[in-house]
Amino acid sequence: MPKNPVSPPTNDDAPETPTSGKGRATPTRAEQEAARRRPLVANTKEAKAAARAELNERRNRAQAGLAAGEEKYLPARDKGPQRRWVRDYVDAGWHPAEFVMGIMVLVIIASLVPITVIAYWAYLVMLGYLVISIGGMVLLAQRVKRKAAAKFGKERLERGLGWYAAMRSLQMRFMRLPKPQVRRGDYPA
């Protein structure tokens, strides 16, 4: 028996869109990704200017804290009470190594003079001054280690205090960071 296709009954009063489903096409994956995409950092000029101003303010605060010797802003090599004591001890005295850079500049200027005897003697003076400076740095390192051991205890003494003192004495006083916190002659107890 042949089957005749039977058409379903039609209701002209029914809505043309089906009642089930969401009523719109499913977006493609590319469309979904494009809708989610947003910049990681705001591109507005105001946001960039605010971020730059905030970064500059933090940098200035850290620089001022480092210069003032605040423990929070110091690098690891300068932190701790023993390092602070060594800085104060070095900053309280006069050291020949402070003036090495000045002597070297004078030697460079003297070497520009066309008279070779002046350049020769300036070079010898510089070598002699370097020997004196290195000797002063060695003596300072030994003195700092001995006094720090007496103050903090030999068993609790940090490593490298002598080297730290010698390297700080090599810098010109106005260029040291953290800035000197004591006057010359005011040695710490």
Order of alpha helices (4+ residues) and beta strands (2+ residues): alpha-alpha-alpha-alpha-alpha-alpha
